């Protein structure tokens, strides 16, 4: 799996219809109409997300690695 920062993942989510709901500290919380799930993305500069967290966020958003 390729290395992706939180900011890059946020852009991908926005392209797929997710909206930024709020920001608390360094965590950006996204939601999508018709879905009850919320996705919290830690954005720490250009630091890459850890692989397990990235996989989990993609699963919740129903995205695949090719969507990155």
PQR file with spaces between the fields and no chain letter, atoms N, CA, C, O and H, PARSE charges and radii, in Angstrom:
ATOM       1  N    UNK     1       0.856   -1.173    0.000 -0.4000 1.5000
ATOM       2  CA   UNK     1       0.000    0.000    0.000 -0.0000 2.0000
ATOM       3  C    UNK     1       0.898    1.230    0.000  0.5500 1.7000
ATOM       4  O    UNK     1       1.894    1.292    0.721 -0.5500 1.4000
ATOM       5  N    UNK     2       0.527    2.205   -0.821 -0.4000 1.5000
ATOM       6  CA   UNK     2       1.383    3.382   -0.909 -0.0000 2.0000
ATOM       7  C    UNK     2       1.173    4.317    0.280  0.5500 1.7000
ATOM       8  O    UNK     2       0.135    4.285    0.941 -0.5500 1.4000
ATOM       9  H    UNK     2      -0.282    2.155   -1.407  0.4000 1.0000
ATOM      10  N    UNK     3       2.159    5.130    0.529 -0.4000 1.5000
ATOM      11  CA   UNK     3       2.152    6.048    1.652 -0.0000 2.0000
ATOM      12  C    UNK     3       1.310    7.282    1.306  0.5500 1.7000
ATOM      13  O    UNK     3       1.516    7.910    0.267 -0.5500 1.4000
ATOM      14  H    UNK     3       3.002    5.155   -0.009  0.4000 1.0000
ATOM      15  N    UNK     4       0.359    7.624    2.187 -0.4000 1.5000
ATOM      16  CA   UNK     4      -0.553    8.745    1.948 -0.0000 2.0000
ATOM      17  C    UNK     4      -0.635    9.579    3.222  0.5500 1.7000
ATOM      18  O    UNK     4      -0.756    9.035    4.320 -0.5500 1.4000
ATOM      19  H    UNK     4       0.192    7.114    3.031  0.4000 1.0000
ATOM      20  N    UNK     5      -0.569   10.889    3.075 -0.4000 1.5000
ATOM      21  CA   UNK     5      -0.709   11.768    4.240 -0.0000 2.0000
ATOM      22  C    UNK     5      -2.194   12.000    4.514  0.5500 1.7000
ATOM      23  O    UNK     5      -3.047   11.695    3.680 -0.5500 1.4000
ATOM      24  H    UNK     5      -0.470   11.331    2.184  0.4000 1.0000
ATOM      25  N    UNK     6      -2.485   12.537    5.677 -0.4000 1.5000
ATOM      26  CA   UNK     6      -3.872   12.827    6.037 -0.0000 2.0000
ATOM      27  C    UNK     6      -4.493   13.852    5.107  0.5500 1.7000
ATOM      28  O    UNK     6      -5.666   13.738    4.754 -0.5500 1.4000
ATOM      29  H    UNK     6      -1.793   12.785    6.354  0.4000 1.0000
ATOM      30  N    UNK     7      -3.710   14.865    4.703 -0.4000 1.5000
ATOM      31  CA   UNK     7      -4.225   15.899    3.796 -0.0000 2.0000
ATOM      32  C    UNK     7      -4.568   15.304    2.430  0.5500 1.7000
ATOM      33  O    UNK     7      -5.563   15.688    1.816 -0.5500 1.4000
ATOM      34  H    UNK     7      -2.756   14.958    4.990  0.4000 1.0000
ATOM      35  N    UNK     8      -3.751   14.374    1.959 -0.4000 1.5000
ATOM      36  CA   UNK     8      -4.025   13.740    0.666 -0.0000 2.0000
ATOM      37  C    UNK     8      -5.293   12.891    0.745  0.5500 1.7000
ATOM      38  O    UNK     8      -6.103   12.902   -0.182 -0.5500 1.4000
ATOM      39  H    UNK     8      -2.942   14.062    2.458  0.4000 1.0000
ATOM      40  N    UNK     9      -5.468   12.165    1.833 -0.4000 1.5000
ATOM      41  CA   UNK     9      -6.666   11.347    2.005 -0.0000 2.0000
ATOM      42  C    UNK     9      -7.906   12.233    2.099  0.5500 1.7000
ATOM      43  O    UNK     9      -8.963   11.872    1.581 -0.5500 1.4000
ATOM      44  H    UNK     9      -4.811   12.157    2.586  0.4000 1.0000
ATOM      45  N    UNK    10      -7.790   13.379    2.748 -0.4000 1.5000
ATOM      46  CA   UNK    10      -8.923   14.298    2.857 -0.0000 2.0000
ATOM      47  C    UNK    10      -9.374   14.769    1.473  0.5500 1.7000
ATOM      48  O    UNK    10     -10.575   14.875    1.221 -0.5500 1.4000
ATOM      49  H    UNK    10      -6.931   13.672    3.169  0.4000 1.0000
ATOM      50  N    UNK    11      -8.438   15.048    0.584 -0.4000 1.5000
ATOM      51  CA   UNK    11      -8.782   15.475   -0.778 -0.0000 2.0000
ATOM      52  C    UNK    11      -9.505   14.359   -1.526  0.5500 1.7000
ATOM      53  O    UNK    11     -10.459   14.613   -2.261 -0.5500 1.4000
ATOM      54  H    UNK    11      -7.463   14.961    0.788  0.4000 1.0000
ATOM      55  N    UNK    12      -9.048   13.123   -1.336 -0.4000 1.5000
ATOM      56  CA   UNK    12      -9.688   11.983   -1.996 -0.0000 2.0000
ATOM      57  C    UNK    12     -11.125   11.819   -1.490  0.5500 1.7000
ATOM      58  O    UNK    12     -12.037   11.573   -2.279 -0.5500 1.4000
ATOM      59  H    UNK    12      -8.273   12.916   -0.739  0.4000 1.0000
ATOM      60  N    UNK    13     -11.324   11.953   -0.183 -0.4000 1.5000
ATOM      61  CA   UNK    13     -12.668   11.823    0.381 -0.0000 2.0000
ATOM      62  C    UNK    13     -13.597   12.895   -0.180  0.5500 1.7000
ATOM      63  O    UNK    13     -14.746   12.611   -0.521 -0.5500 1.4000
ATOM      64  H    UNK    13     -10.584   12.153    0.458  0.4000 1.0000
ATOM      65  N    UNK    14     -13.098   14.128   -0.276 -0.4000 1.5000
ATOM      66  CA   UNK    14     -13.920   15.215   -0.790 -0.0000 2.0000
ATOM      67  C    UNK    14     -14.312   14.961   -2.247  0.5500 1.7000
ATOM      68  O    UNK    14     -15.415   15.326   -2.655 -0.5500 1.4000
ATOM      69  H    UNK    14     -12.165   14.359    0.001  0.4000 1.0000
ATOM      70  N    UNK    15     -13.435   14.346   -3.031 -0.4000 1.5000
ATOM      71  CA   UNK    15     -13.766   14.004   -4.418 -0.0000 2.0000
ATOM      72  C    UNK    15     -14.873   12.970   -4.499  0.5500 1.7000
ATOM      73  O    UNK    15     -15.605   12.916   -5.487 -0.5500 1.4000
ATOM      74  H    UNK    15     -12.539   14.050   -2.700  0.4000 1.0000
ATOM      75  N    UNK    16     -15.001   12.143   -3.460 -0.4000 1.5000
ATOM      76  CA   UNK    16     -16.010   11.088   -3.439 -0.0000 2.0000
ATOM      77  C    UNK    16     -17.250   11.483   -2.632  0.5500 1.7000
ATOM      78  O    UNK    16     -18.008   10.609   -2.211 -0.5500 1.4000
ATOM      79  H    UNK    16     -14.407   12.187   -2.657  0.4000 1.0000
ATOM      80  N    UNK    17     -17.466   12.764   -2.412 -0.4000 1.5000
ATOM      81  CA   UNK    17     -18.709   13.241   -1.812 -0.0000 2.0000
ATOM      82  C    UNK    17     -18.728   13.436   -0.310  0.5500 1.7000
ATOM      83  O    UNK    17     -19.771   13.783    0.242 -0.5500 1.4000
ATOM      84  H    UNK    17     -16.850   13.474   -2.754  0.4000 1.0000
ATOM      85  N    UNK    18     -17.617   13.226    0.369 -0.4000 1.5000
ATOM      86  CA   UNK    18     -17.559   13.433    1.816 -0.0000 2.0000
ATOM      87  C    UNK    18     -17.367   14.921    2.082  0.5500 1.7000
ATOM      88  O    UNK    18     -16.634   15.593    1.356 -0.5500 1.4000
ATOM      89  H    UNK    18     -16.769   12.944   -0.080  0.4000 1.0000
ATOM      90  N    UNK    19     -18.020   15.438    3.114 -0.4000 1.5000
ATOM      91  CA   UNK    19     -17.955   16.861    3.467 -0.0000 2.0000
ATOM      92  C    UNK    19     -17.270   17.031    4.824  0.5500 1.7000
ATOM      93  O    UNK    19     -17.464   16.230    5.739 -0.5500 1.4000
ATOM      94  H    UNK    19     -18.617   14.893    3.703  0.4000 1.0000
ATOM      95  N    UNK    20     -16.472   18.081    4.933 -0.4000 1.5000
ATOM      96  CA   UNK    20     -15.819   18.409    6.194 -0.0000 2.0000
ATOM      97  C    UNK    20     -16.875   18.954    7.148  0.5500 1.7000
ATOM      98  O    UNK    20     -17.513   19.964    6.856 -0.5500 1.4000
ATOM      99  H    UNK    20     -16.315   18.732    4.190  0.4000 1.0000
ATOM     100  N    UNK    21     -17.061   18.292    8.286 -0.4000 1.5000
ATOM     101  CA   UNK    21     -18.067   18.700    9.261 -0.0000 2.0000
ATOM     102  C    UNK    21     -17.488   19.619   10.326  0.5500 1.7000
ATOM     103  O    UNK    21     -18.081   20.638   10.680 -0.5500 1.4000
ATOM     104  H    UNK    21     -16.542   17.471    8.523  0.4000 1.0000
ATOM     105  N    UNK    22     -16.316   19.239   10.831 -0.4000 1.5000
ATOM     106  CA   UNK    22     -15.692   20.061   11.879 -0.0000 2.0000
ATOM     107  C    UNK    22     -14.209   19.721   11.975  0.5500 1.7000
ATOM     108  O    UNK    22     -13.741   18.704   11.464 -0.5500 1.4000
ATOM     109  H    UNK    22     -15.834   18.411   10.543  0.4000 1.0000
ATOM     110  N    UNK    23     -13.497   20.611   12.647 -0.4000 1.5000
ATOM     111  CA   UNK    23     -12.078   20.405   12.903 -0.0000 2.0000
ATOM     112  C    UNK    23     -11.870   20.585   14.398  0.5500 1.7000
ATOM     113  O    UNK    23     -12.273   21.592   14.982 -0.5500 1.4000
ATOM     114  H    UNK    23     -13.878   21.437   13.062  0.4000 1.0000
ATOM     115  N    UNK    24     -11.235   19.591   15.006 -0.4000 1.5000
ATOM     116  CA   UNK    24     -10.916   19.704   16.434 -0.0000 2.0000
ATOM     117  C    UNK    24      -9.438   19.389   16.581  0.5500 1.7000
ATOM     118  O    UNK    24      -9.026   18.232   16.496 -0.5500 1.4000
ATOM     119  H    UNK    24     -10.908   18.773   14.532  0.4000 1.0000
ATOM     120  N    UNK    25      -8.661   20.409   16.797 -0.4000 1.5000
ATOM     121  CA   UNK    25      -7.216   20.226   16.865 -0.0000 2.0000
ATOM     122  C    UNK    25      -6.685   19.858   15.498  0.5500 1.7000
ATOM     123  O    UNK    25      -6.897   20.585   14.527 -0.5500 1.4000
ATOM     124  H    UNK    25      -8.996   21.349   16.866  0.4000 1.0000
ATOM     125  N    UNK    26      -5.996   18.733   15.415 -0.4000 1.5000
ATOM     126  CA   UNK    26      -5.441   18.304   14.135 -0.0000 2.0000
ATOM     127  C    UNK    26      -6.308   17.255   13.455  0.5500 1.7000
ATOM     128  O    UNK    26      -5.909   16.696   12.433 -0.5500 1.4000
ATOM     129  H    UNK    26      -5.824   18.142   16.203  0.4000 1.0000
ATOM     130  N    UNK    27      -7.482   16.978   14.000 -0.4000 1.5000
ATOM     131  CA   UNK    27      -8.362   15.952   13.431 -0.0000 2.0000
ATOM     132  C    UNK    27      -9.508   16.604   12.658  0.5500 1.7000
ATOM     133  O    UNK    27     -10.245   17.435   13.190 -0.5500 1.4000
ATOM     134  H    UNK    27      -7.806   17.431   14.831  0.4000 1.0000
ATOM     135  N    UNK    28      -9.636   16.213   11.409 -0.4000 1.5000
ATOM     136  CA   UNK    28     -10.709   16.702   10.553 -0.0000 2.0000
ATOM     137  C    UNK    28     -11.758   15.604   10.463  0.5500 1.7000
ATOM     138  O    UNK    28     -11.442   14.462   10.127 -0.5500 1.4000
ATOM     139  H    UNK    28      -9.038   15.538   10.977  0.4000 1.0000
ATOM     140  N    UNK    29     -13.009   15.951   10.764 -0.4000 1.5000
ATOM     141  CA   UNK    29     -14.086   14.979   10.797 -0.0000 2.0000
ATOM     142  C    UNK    29     -14.967   15.165    9.565  0.5500 1.7000
ATOM     143  O    UNK    29     -15.478   16.254    9.302 -0.5500 1.4000
ATOM     144  H    UNK    29     -13.265   16.878   11.037  0.4000 1.0000
ATOM     145  N    UNK    30     -15.132   14.067    8.812 -0.4000 1.5000
ATOM     146  CA   UNK    30     -15.897   14.089    7.574 -0.0000 2.0000
ATOM     147  C    UNK    30     -17.152   13.248    7.713  0.5500 1.7000
ATOM     148  O    UNK    30     -17.174   12.253    8.438 -0.5500 1.4000
ATOM     149  H    UNK    30     -14.717   13.183    9.025  0.4000 1.0000
ATOM     150  N    UNK    31     -18.201   13.664    7.006 -0.4000 1.5000
ATOM     151  CA   UNK    31     -19.442   12.913    6.960 -0.0000 2.0000
ATOM     152  C    UNK    31     -20.005   12.958    5.556  0.5500 1.7000
ATOM     153  O    UNK    31     -19.582   13.763    4.727 -0.5500 1.4000
ATOM     154  H    UNK    31     -18.183   14.472    6.417  0.4000 1.0000
ATOM     155  N    UNK    32     -20.962   12.086    5.297 -0.4000 1.5000
ATOM     156  CA   UNK    32     -21.585   12.018    3.972 -0.0000 2.0000
ATOM     157  C    UNK    32     -23.075   11.873    4.178  0.5500 1.7000
ATOM     158  O    UNK    32     -23.512   11.107    5.038 -0.5500 1.4000
ATOM     159  H    UNK    32     -21.306   11.432    5.970  0.4000 1.0000
ATOM     160  N    UNK    33     -23.866   12.600    3.398 -0.4000 1.5000
ATOM     161  CA   UNK    33     -25.318   12.527    3.561 -0.0000 2.0000
ATOM     162  C    UNK    33     -25.800   11.109    3.259  0.5500 1.7000
ATOM     163  O    UNK    33     -25.338   10.462    2.319 -0.5500 1.4000
ATOM     164  H    UNK    33     -23.511   13.222    2.699  0.4000 1.0000
ATOM     165  N    UNK    34     -26.725   10.655    4.068 -0.4000 1.5000
ATOM     166  CA   UNK    34     -27.241    9.307    3.920 -0.0000 2.0000
ATOM     167  C    UNK    34     -26.427    8.252    4.644  0.5500 1.7000
ATOM     168  O    UNK    34     -26.793    7.077    4.627 -0.5500 1.4000
ATOM     169  H    UNK    34     -27.100   11.181    4.831  0.4000 1.0000
ATOM     170  N    UNK    35     -25.335    8.641    5.276 -0.4000 1.5000
ATOM     171  CA   UNK    35     -24.473    7.697    6.007 -0.0000 2.0000
ATOM     172  C    UNK    35     -24.350    8.175    7.458  0.5500 1.7000
ATOM     173  O    UNK    35     -24.267    9.376    7.716 -0.5500 1.4000
ATOM     174  H    UNK    35     -25.037    9.595    5.290  0.4000 1.0000
ATOM     175  N    UNK    36     -24.339    7.235    8.393 -0.4000 1.5000
ATOM     176  CA   UNK    36     -24.192    7.620    9.803 -0.0000 2.0000
ATOM     177  C    UNK    36     -22.730    7.609   10.236  0.5500 1.7000
ATOM     178  O    UNK    36     -22.392    8.149   11.289 -0.5500 1.4000
ATOM     179  H    UNK    36     -24.407    6.259    8.184  0.4000 1.0000
ATOM     180  N    UNK    37     -21.856    6.993    9.427 -0.4000 1.5000
ATOM     181  CA   UNK    37     -20.445    6.921    9.791 -0.0000 2.0000
ATOM     182  C    UNK    37     -19.801    8.309    9.711  0.5500 1.7000
ATOM     183  O    UNK    37     -20.174    9.144    8.887 -0.5500 1.4000
ATOM     184  H    UNK    37     -22.131    6.554    8.572  0.4000 1.0000
ATOM     185  N    UNK    38     -18.845    8.519   10.574 -0.4000 1.5000
ATOM     186  CA   UNK    38     -18.006    9.718   10.541 -0.0000 2.0000
ATOM     187  C    UNK    38     -16.570    9.244   10.410  0.5500 1.7000
ATOM     188  O    UNK    38     -16.188    8.221   10.978 -0.5500 1.4000
ATOM     189  H    UNK    38     -18.542    7.841   11.243  0.4000 1.0000
ATOM     190  N    UNK    39     -15.789    9.985    9.666 -0.4000 1.5000
ATOM     191  CA   UNK    39     -14.385    9.629    9.467 -0.0000 2.0000
ATOM     192  C    UNK    39     -13.537   10.747   10.055  0.5500 1.7000
ATOM     193  O    UNK    39     -13.665   11.905    9.658 -0.5500 1.4000
ATOM     194  H    UNK    39     -16.099   10.815    9.204  0.4000 1.0000
ATOM     195  N    UNK    40     -12.678   10.401   10.992 -0.4000 1.5000
ATOM     196  CA   UNK    40     -11.781   11.358   11.623 -0.0000 2.0000
ATOM     197  C    UNK    40     -10.366   11.127   11.096  0.5500 1.7000
ATOM     198  O    UNK    40      -9.777   10.067   11.309 -0.5500 1.4000
ATOM     199  H    UNK    40     -12.574    9.461   11.315  0.4000 1.0000
ATOM     200  N    UNK    41      -9.832   12.134   10.408 -0.4000 1.5000
ATOM     201  CA   UNK    41      -8.510   12.012    9.801 -0.0000 2.0000
ATOM     202  C    UNK    41      -7.526   12.896   10.554  0.5500 1.7000
ATOM     203  O    UNK    41      -7.734   14.106   10.643 -0.5500 1.4000
ATOM     204  H    UNK    41     -10.310   12.995   10.236  0.4000 1.0000
ATOM     205  N    UNK    42      -6.457   12.315   11.100 -0.4000 1.5000
ATOM     206  CA   UNK    42      -5.420   13.132   11.727 -0.0000 2.0000
ATOM     207  C    UNK    42      -4.554   13.768   10.644  0.5500 1.7000
ATOM     208  O    UNK    42      -3.999   13.071    9.795 -0.5500 1.4000
ATOM     209  H    UNK    42      -6.288   11.332   11.028  0.4000 1.0000
ATOM     210  N    UNK    43      -4.444   15.085   10.678 -0.4000 1.5000
ATOM     211  CA   UNK    43      -3.630   15.792    9.690 -0.0000 2.0000
ATOM     212  C    UNK    43      -2.469   16.449   10.439  0.5500 1.7000
ATOM     213  O    UNK    43      -2.637   17.457   11.126 -0.5500 1.4000
ATOM     214  H    UNK    43      -4.895   15.651   11.368  0.4000 1.0000
ATOM     215  N    UNK    44      -1.302   15.852   10.286 -0.4000 1.5000
ATOM     216  CA   UNK    44      -0.084   16.323   10.946 -0.0000 2.0000
ATOM     217  C    UNK    44       0.937   16.674    9.880  0.5500 1.7000
ATOM     218  O    UNK    44       1.887   15.925    9.653 -0.5500 1.4000
ATOM     219  H    UNK    44      -1.166   15.034    9.728  0.4000 1.0000
ATOM     220  N    UNK    45       0.745   17.815    9.223 -0.4000 1.5000
ATOM     221  CA   UNK    45       1.671   18.205    8.159 -0.0000 2.0000
ATOM     222  C    UNK    45       1.631   17.205    7.027  0.5500 1.7000
ATOM     223  O    UNK    45       0.555   16.825    6.566 -0.5500 1.4000
ATOM     224  H    UNK    45      -0.027   18.424    9.407  0.4000 1.0000
ATOM     225  N    UNK    46       2.794   16.779    6.575 -0.4000 1.5000
ATOM     226  CA   UNK    46       2.874   15.807    5.492 -0.0000 2.0000
ATOM     227  C    UNK    46       3.241   14.420    5.989  0.5500 1.7000
ATOM     228  O    UNK    46       3.689   13.586    5.202 -0.5500 1.4000
ATOM     229  H    UNK    46       3.668   17.088    6.949  0.4000 1.0000
ATOM     230  N    UNK    47       3.063   14.154    7.275 -0.4000 1.5000
ATOM     231  CA   UNK    47       3.378   12.830    7.797 -0.0000 2.0000
ATOM     232  C    UNK    47       2.408   11.808    7.231  0.5500 1.7000
ATOM     233  O    UNK    47       1.202   12.052    7.200 -0.5500 1.4000
ATOM     234  H    UNK    47       2.699   14.831    7.915  0.4000 1.0000
ATOM     235  N    UNK    48       2.917   10.669    6.784 -0.4000 1.5000
ATOM     236  CA   UNK    48       2.024    9.644    6.236 -0.0000 2.0000
ATOM     237  C    UNK    48       1.207    8.972    7.345  0.5500 1.7000
ATOM     238  O    UNK    48       1.655    8.835    8.483 -0.5500 1.4000
ATOM     239  H    UNK    48       3.897   10.471    6.809  0.4000 1.0000
ATOM     240  N    UNK    49      -0.002    8.562    6.971 -0.4000 1.5000
ATOM     241  CA   UNK    49      -0.839    7.802    7.901 -0.0000 2.0000
ATOM     242  C    UNK    49      -0.274    6.398    8.043  0.5500 1.7000
ATOM     243  O    UNK    49       0.320    5.866    7.105 -0.5500 1.4000
ATOM     244  H    UNK    49      -0.366    8.674    6.046  0.4000 1.0000
ATOM     245  N    UNK    50      -0.455    5.806    9.193 -0.4000 1.5000
ATOM     246  CA   UNK    50      -0.002    4.435    9.381 -0.0000 2.0000
ATOM     247  C    UNK    50      -0.911    3.509    8.568  0.5500 1.7000
ATOM     248  O    UNK    50      -2.087    3.801    8.348 -0.5500 1.4000
ATOM     249  H    UNK    50      -0.938    6.238    9.955  0.4000 1.0000
ATOM     250  N    UNK    51      -0.340    2.396    8.132 -0.4000 1.5000
ATOM     251  CA   UNK    51      -1.021    1.499    7.206 -0.0000 2.0000
ATOM     252  C    UNK    51      -2.350    0.981    7.763  0.5500 1.7000
ATOM     253  O    UNK    51      -3.347    0.956    7.042 -0.5500 1.4000
ATOM     254  H    UNK    51       0.615    2.159    8.311  0.4000 1.0000
ATOM     255  N    UNK    52      -2.378    0.574    9.019 -0.4000 1.5000
ATOM     256  CA   UNK    52      -3.610    0.048    9.614 -0.0000 2.0000
ATOM     257  C    UNK    52      -4.710    1.090    9.658  0.5500 1.7000
ATOM     258  O    UNK    52      -5.868    0.782    9.374 -0.5500 1.4000
ATOM     259  H    UNK    52      -1.567    0.595    9.605  0.4000 1.0000
ATOM     260  N    UNK    53      -4.366    2.320   10.011 -0.4000 1.5000
ATOM     261  CA   UNK    53      -5.344    3.404   10.062 -0.0000 2.0000
ATOM     262  C    UNK    53      -5.846    3.718    8.657  0.5500 1.7000
ATOM     263  O    UNK    53      -7.044    3.916    8.455 -0.5500 1.4000
ATOM     264  H    UNK    53      -3.426    2.570   10.242  0.4000 1.0000
ATOM     265  N    UNK    54      -4.944    3.764    7.695 -0.4000 1.5000
ATOM     266  CA   UNK    54      -5.330    4.046    6.313 -0.0000 2.0000
ATOM     267  C    UNK    54      -6.293    2.991    5.788  0.5500 1.7000
ATOM     268  O    UNK    54      -7.289    3.323    5.147 -0.5500 1.4000
ATOM     269  H    UNK    54      -3.970    3.603    7.859  0.4000 1.0000
ATOM     270  N    UNK    55      -6.002    1.724    6.056 -0.4000 1.5000
ATOM     271  CA   UNK    55      -6.893    0.638    5.615 -0.0000 2.0000
ATOM     272  C    UNK    55      -8.275    0.767    6.253  0.5500 1.7000
ATOM     273  O    UNK    55      -9.296    0.584    5.589 -0.5500 1.4000
ATOM     274  H    UNK    55      -5.192    1.455    6.578  0.4000 1.0000
ATOM     275  N    UNK    56      -8.293    1.083    7.540 -0.4000 1.5000
ATOM     276  CA   UNK    56      -9.566    1.229    8.249 -0.0000 2.0000
ATOM     277  C    UNK    56     -10.383    2.385    7.666  0.5500 1.7000
ATOM     278  O    UNK    56     -11.581    2.237    7.424 -0.5500 1.4000
ATOM     279  H    UNK    56      -7.464    1.232    8.079  0.4000 1.0000
ATOM     280  N    UNK    57      -9.747    3.524    7.443 -0.4000 1.5000
ATOM     281  CA   UNK    57     -10.461    4.688    6.911 -0.0000 2.0000
ATOM     282  C    UNK    57     -10.999    4.409    5.511  0.5500 1.7000
ATOM     283  O    UNK    57     -12.112    4.817    5.180 -0.5500 1.4000
ATOM     284  H    UNK    57      -8.774    3.645    7.640  0.4000 1.0000
ATOM     285  N    UNK    58     -10.218    3.721    4.696 -0.4000 1.5000
ATOM     286  CA   UNK    58     -10.682    3.374    3.348 -0.0000 2.0000
ATOM     287  C    UNK    58     -11.870    2.417    3.414  0.5500 1.7000
ATOM     288  O    UNK    58     -12.803    2.531    2.619 -0.5500 1.4000
ATOM     289  H    UNK    58      -9.313    3.390    4.965  0.4000 1.0000
ATOM     290  N    UNK    59     -11.842    1.483    4.350 -0.4000 1.5000
ATOM     291  CA   UNK    59     -12.936    0.522    4.501 -0.0000 2.0000
ATOM     292  C    UNK    59     -14.222    1.231    4.909  0.5500 1.7000
ATOM     293  O    UNK    59     -15.289    0.949    4.363 -0.5500 1.4000
ATOM     294  H    UNK    59     -11.085    1.390    4.996  0.4000 1.0000
ATOM     295  N    UNK    60     -14.123    2.146    5.863 -0.4000 1.5000
ATOM     296  CA   UNK    60     -15.306    2.885    6.322 -0.0000 2.0000
ATOM     297  C    UNK    60     -15.870    3.744    5.184  0.5500 1.7000
ATOM     298  O    UNK    60     -17.087    3.849    5.029 -0.5500 1.4000
ATOM     299  H    UNK    60     -13.257    2.375    6.306  0.4000 1.0000
ATOM     300  N    UNK    61     -14.989    4.353    4.394 -0.4000 1.5000
ATOM     301  CA   UNK    61     -15.417    5.207    3.291 -0.0000 2.0000
ATOM     302  C    UNK    61     -15.834    4.409    2.064  0.5500 1.7000
ATOM     303  O    UNK    61     -16.291    4.981    1.074 -0.5500 1.4000
ATOM     304  H    UNK    61     -14.001    4.268    4.520  0.4000 1.0000
ATOM     305  N    UNK    62     -15.677    3.087    2.128 -0.4000 1.5000
ATOM     306  CA   UNK    62     -15.975    2.197    1.011 -0.0000 2.0000
ATOM     307  C    UNK    62     -15.175    2.577   -0.231  0.5500 1.7000
ATOM     308  O    UNK    62     -15.709    2.638   -1.339 -0.5500 1.4000
ATOM     309  H    UNK    62     -15.306    2.623    2.932  0.4000 1.0000
ATOM     310  N    UNK    63     -13.896    2.829   -0.024 -0.4000 1.5000
ATOM     311  CA   UNK    63     -12.962    3.130   -1.104 -0.0000 2.0000
ATOM     312  C    UNK    63     -11.925    2.021   -1.179  0.5500 1.7000
ATOM     313  O    UNK    63     -11.781    1.225   -0.251 -0.5500 1.4000
ATOM     314  H    UNK    63     -13.462    2.780    0.875  0.4000 1.0000
ATOM     315  N    UNK    64     -11.209    1.978   -2.288 -0.4000 1.5000
ATOM     316  CA   UNK    64     -10.135    1.011   -2.463 -0.0000 2.0000
ATOM     317  C    UNK    64      -8.818    1.737   -2.654  0.5500 1.7000
ATOM     318  O    UNK    64      -8.782    2.951   -2.852 -0.5500 1.4000
ATOM     319  H    UNK    64     -11.326    2.624   -3.042  0.4000 1.0000
ATOM     320  N    UNK    65      -7.733    0.974   -2.591 -0.4000 1.5000
ATOM     321  CA   UNK    65      -6.416    1.577   -2.735 -0.0000 2.0000
ATOM     322  C    UNK    65      -6.252    2.260   -4.090  0.5500 1.7000
ATOM     323  O    UNK    65      -5.548    3.264   -4.194 -0.5500 1.4000
ATOM     324  H    UNK    65      -7.761   -0.012   -2.429  0.4000 1.0000
ATOM     325  N    UNK    66      -6.887    1.734   -5.113 -0.4000 1.5000
ATOM     326  CA   UNK    66      -6.779    2.341   -6.448 -0.0000 2.0000
ATOM     327  C    UNK    66      -7.425    3.723   -6.504  0.5500 1.7000
ATOM     328  O    UNK    66      -7.113    4.505   -7.402 -0.5500 1.4000
ATOM     329  H    UNK    66      -7.460    0.918   -5.028  0.4000 1.0000
ATOM     330  N    UNK    67      -8.327    4.045   -5.557 -0.4000 1.5000
ATOM     331  CA   UNK    67      -8.965    5.355   -5.523 -0.0000 2.0000
ATOM     332  C    UNK    67      -8.026    6.445   -5.031  0.5500 1.7000
ATOM     333  O    UNK    67      -8.292    7.633   -5.213 -0.5500 1.4000
ATOM     334  H    UNK    67      -8.580    3.410   -4.828  0.4000 1.0000
ATOM     335  N    UNK    68      -6.928    6.038   -4.409 -0.4000 1.5000
ATOM     336  CA   UNK    68      -5.962    7.013   -3.926 -0.0000 2.0000
ATOM     337  C    UNK    68      -5.215    7.561   -5.118  0.5500 1.7000
ATOM     338  O    UNK    68      -4.337    8.410   -4.959 -0.5500 1.4000
ATOM     339  H    UNK    68      -6.711    5.073   -4.261  0.4000 1.0000
